[in-house]
Amino acid sequence: MPRFSANISMMFDEHRFLERFAAARDAGFEAVEFMFPYAYPVASLRQAVQDSGLSISVFNLPPGDWERGERGLACDPGRGTEFRASVDTAIRYAEATGAKRLHVMAGNRGKISFGVARSTFLENLRFAADRLGEAGLEMTIEPINQRDMPGYFLSSTELAADILAELDSTNAGLQFDVYHHQIMHGDVLHSLERHMPLIRHIQIAGVPDRHEPDEGELNYPRVFQKIDALGYDGWVGCEYRPRAGTTAGLGWMGD
C-alpha cells in the first residue's frame, strides 16, 4: 500500500485546525497536507508540526481572495507582483513547517484569453520554480476538474504535462489528483503509467462524491496496486470529505 497523508483542511474537522495535526498522528498518519496555512501565525504552525512529529507533504501558495472566488493568481497577467510576493510568503511557511513541496494554483481564466493565460502561467511558474529551487523546495501544478472549480485554467492533465515540458525545470512536477483526473478524463491507470515520470505528488478521493475511496466508480485497491507497481514512493494525499467522523471512516486503509 502507498504511504498516506491526511488532508487536514478536509479531514479531522471535528477539531480546530491546529489540533488536527495531533489528531492525524493519533489516527496513525505520519504526514499531513492542507490547503492554506496563512490564517495562522508562522510560530503557531511550527509548534503544531513539531509537537505532532508529522511530515508535511504539500500545501498551496496563497490563492488570492478565496471567499470572493479567486483560485490562485498565476495565470492572471494583472497579478504578477502579488504572485511574486505570495511565493515568498509560502516559503516562510514551508521553512517553518518543514514542508518540501508547494503547489502553485493557476487561477480562474475568466475573460483572459487562453493564450495570454497560458503564457502568464508559464512565466510565473518560471519565477516560482527558480525561487523555490533556491529555497530547496519542489513545485507542483495540479489539474482541477471543471465541475468542482468552474473556470479554473488548468483542468487538463495533458495541458499540465505540456506546460511542464516547456518549463523544463528539475524541481517542478505534476500533482496528480486521481479524483480530478477521473472526472475530466477517466483512464486513470494508463494515465498514471504515462505521466509517472512527471508525478511528484498523488491525491485521492472517492468519485463522484469526494468521500472516502471505498465507494464510488473507481476500484481504488487496483489504483493502489498500480501506484506501487510503478515504483512511486511519495505520499498519497487523502483529500476527501469524510462521510461522517474522520476516524470512523478510516477502515478502508486496512483493507
C-alpha positions in Angstrom: 0.0 0.0 0.0 1.2 3.6 -0.6 2.1 6.0 2.2 -1.0 8.1 3.0 -1.0 11.7 4.1 -4.2 13.2 5.6 -5.5 16.4 4.2 -6.5 18.2 7.4 -8.3 21.0 5.6 -11.0 18.4 4.9 -10.3 15.6 7.4 -10.4 15.8 11.2 -12.7 18.9 11.0 -14.1 17.7 14.3 -11.1 19.6 15.8 -9.8 23.1 15.5 -7.3 23.4 12.7 -4.1 23.5 14.9 -5.4 20.4 16.8 -5.8 18.4 13.7 -2.1 17.6 13.4 -2.1 15.7 16.7 -5.5 14.1 15.7 -4.0 12.8 12.4 -0.9 11.4 14.2 -3.1 9.7 16.8 -5.1 8.1 13.9 -1.9 6.6 12.5 -0.9 9.1 9.9 2.8 10.1 9.5 2.2 13.1 7.2 -0.5 15.7 6.6 -1.2 18.3 4.0 -3.6 21.2 3.9 -4.8 23.9 1.6 -3.8 27.1 3.1 -1.9 27.8 6.4 -1.9 31.6 6.1 -4.7 32.4 8.6 -2.4 31.2 11.4 0.8 32.7 12.7 4.0 31.0 11.4 5.1 30.3 15.0 1.8 28.5 15.8 2.1 26.3 12.7 5.7 25.5 13.6 4.7 24.5 17.1 1.8 22.3 16.0 4.0 20.5 13.5 6.9 20.0 15.9 4.5 18.7 18.6 2.9 16.2 16.3 6.1 14.9 14.7 4.4 14.8 11.3 5.9 15.4 7.9 4.1 18.0 5.6 3.5 16.5 2.2 2.3 19.7 0.4 0.3 22.9 0.7 -0.8 25.6 -1.7 0.5 29.1 -2.4 -1.8 31.9 -1.3 -4.9 31.8 -3.7 -5.9 35.5 -3.6 -9.3 36.2 -2.2 -10.7 32.7 -1.8 -14.0 33.9 -0.3 -14.7 36.0 -3.4 -14.0 33.1 -5.7 -10.3 33.5 -6.5 -8.5 30.2 -7.0 -4.9 31.3 -7.5 -3.0 34.1 -9.2 -0.6 32.6 -11.6 -2.5 32.8 -14.9 -3.6 36.4 -14.4 -1.4 39.0 -16.1 -2.5 41.7 -13.8 -1.4 40.0 -10.6 2.3 39.4 -11.2 3.5 41.5 -8.3 1.1 39.9 -5.9 2.0 36.4 -7.2 5.7 37.0 -6.6 5.0 38.2 -3.1 2.9 35.1 -2.5 5.8 32.9 -3.3 7.9 34.4 -0.6 5.0 34.1 1.9 4.7 30.4 1.1 8.4 29.9 1.5 8.3 31.3 5.0 5.6 28.9 6.0 7.4 26.0 4.3 10.5 26.8 6.2 8.6 26.9 9.5 6.8 23.6 9.0 9.5 21.7 7.2 7.4 21.3 4.0 9.5 20.5 0.9 6.8 20.9 -1.7 4.4 23.7 -2.7 1.5 23.7 -5.1 1.0 26.7 -7.4 -2.6 27.3 -8.2 -3.2 28.5 -11.7 -6.3 30.6 -11.0 -9.5 31.2 -12.9 -9.1 32.3 -16.5 -12.2 34.5 -16.6 -12.1 36.8 -19.6 -8.4 36.3 -20.1 -7.6 34.7 -23.5 -6.3 31.1 -23.3 -3.0 32.2 -24.9 -2.4 35.0 -22.5 -3.4 32.9 -19.5 -1.0 30.1 -20.6 2.0 32.4 -21.3 1.4 34.2 -18.0 1.1 31.0 -16.1 4.4 29.7 -17.6 6.2 33.0 -16.9 5.1 32.9 -13.2 6.0 29.2 -13.0 9.5 30.0 -14.1 9.8 32.6 -11.4 8.4 30.3 -8.8 10.5 27.3 -9.8 13.7 29.4 -9.6 12.7 31.0 -6.3 11.5 27.7 -4.7 14.6 25.9 -6.0 16.8 28.5 -4.3 14.9 27.6 -1.1 15.4 23.9 -1.6 11.7 23.4 -2.3 9.8 21.5 -5.0 6.9 23.0 -7.0 3.8 21.2 -8.3 0.9 22.1 -10.6 -2.4 20.3 -10.4 -5.2 20.0 -13.0 -8.6 20.6 -11.2 -11.9 19.5 -12.6 -14.3 22.0 -14.1 -17.3 20.6 -12.1 -15.8 21.4 -8.7 -13.9 24.5 -9.9 -15.6 26.0 -13.0 -13.4 28.3 -14.9 -10.1 27.1 -13.5 -7.4 27.5 -16.1 -5.6 24.2 -15.6 -8.1 21.4 -15.8 -6.4 19.1 -18.3 -3.6 16.7 -17.4 -2.2 16.9 -20.9 -2.0 20.7 -20.7 -0.2 20.4 -17.4 2.3 17.9 -19.0 2.8 20.2 -21.9 3.5 23.2 -19.6 5.9 21.2 -17.5 7.8 20.0 -20.6 8.1 23.7 -21.8 9.1 24.8 -18.3 11.8 22.1 -18.2 12.6 22.6 -14.5 14.2 19.9 -12.4 12.3 21.0 -9.3 8.8 21.2 -10.9 6.4 18.3 -11.4 2.8 17.1 -11.6 0.4 16.8 -8.7 -1.9 14.0 -10.0 -5.2 14.1 -8.2 -7.0 10.8 -9.1 -10.4 12.3 -8.3 -10.0 15.3 -10.6 -8.4 13.2 -13.3 -11.2 10.7 -13.3 -13.9 13.4 -13.6 -12.1 15.1 -16.5 -10.5 12.2 -18.4 -11.0 8.8 -16.9 -8.5 6.1 -17.9 -6.7 6.5 -14.6 -4.4 3.5 -14.7 -3.0 4.2 -18.1 -2.6 7.9 -17.3 -0.7 7.1 -14.1 1.7 5.0 -16.1 2.0 7.6 -18.8 2.6 10.5 -16.5 4.5 8.9 -13.7 7.9 10.4 -14.7 6.3 13.8 -14.1 4.4 13.0 -10.9 5.6 14.4 -7.6 2.5 14.0 -5.5 -0.7 12.0 -5.8 -4.1 12.7 -4.2 -7.2 10.6 -3.9 -10.9 10.7 -3.1 -14.0 8.7 -4.0 -15.7 9.6 -7.3 -18.2 11.2 -7.7 -18.9 12.5 -4.2 -15.4 13.1 -2.9 -15.9 10.9 0.2 -13.7 8.0 1.3 -12.1 6.0 -1.5 -14.0 2.9 -0.6 -17.1 4.0 -2.5 -17.9 5.2 -6.0 -16.9 4.3 -9.5 -13.2 3.7 -9.0 -11.5 0.5 -7.9 -9.0 2.0 -5.5 -7.4 -1.2 -4.5 -6.4 -1.6 -8.1 -5.2 2.0 -8.3 -3.0 1.5 -5.2 -1.6 -1.7 -6.8 -0.7 0.3 -9.9 0.9 3.1 -7.9 3.1 0.6 -6.1 3.9 -1.3 -9.3 5.1 2.0 -11.0 7.5 2.5 -8.1 6.0 5.6 -6.7 7.3 6.1 -3.2 5.9 9.5 -2.3 2.9 10.5 -0.2 -0.6 9.9 -1.4 -2.8 12.6 -0.1 -6.3 11.7 1.3 -8.1 14.8 0.0 -11.7 13.8 0.7 -14.6 14.9 2.8 -15.4 12.2 5.4 -19.0 10.8 5.2 -19.2 11.0 9.0 -16.5 11.2 11.6 -13.0 11.1 10.1 -11.6 8.3 12.3 -14.8 6.2 11.8 -14.2 6.3 8.0 -10.6 5.2 8.0 -11.4 1.5 7.7 -10.5 1.5 4.0 -6.8 1.9 4.9 -6.7 -1.5 6.4 -8.4 -3.3 3.6 
